[in-house]
């Protein structure tokens, strides 16, 4: 069955805390991840919080990559969502895992655009 996209939700634990708190490193890792996956980068926006933490989004022609970092916990919450078949989100996820030096990784892949999701008690509108 054809799908609209693939959405990988990633929990990264025991990451390098200095990288998680470096806006320069985080931007580099996420832009490179998108490019290595075959995506066309359109916009890059990252914000550094005080005293620590970063949120960022990479808008790609094929959808997006996002991150929220919690350096104090060595944790990053990541979404990689790609549409079409020309971009491999798994390549981006592996690059991000290595870039953040994650020691523990949990992933959930959702195929998007195939029909109704059955995720729990929420009802369709």
Buried (B, 14 or more C-beta within 10 A) or exposed (E): EEBEBBBBBBBBBBBBBEBBBBEEBBBEBBBBBBBBBBBEBEEBEBEBEEEEBBBBBBBBBBBBBBBBBBBEEBBBBBBBBBBBEEBBBBBBBBBBBEBBBBEEBEBEBBEBEEEEEEEEEEEEE
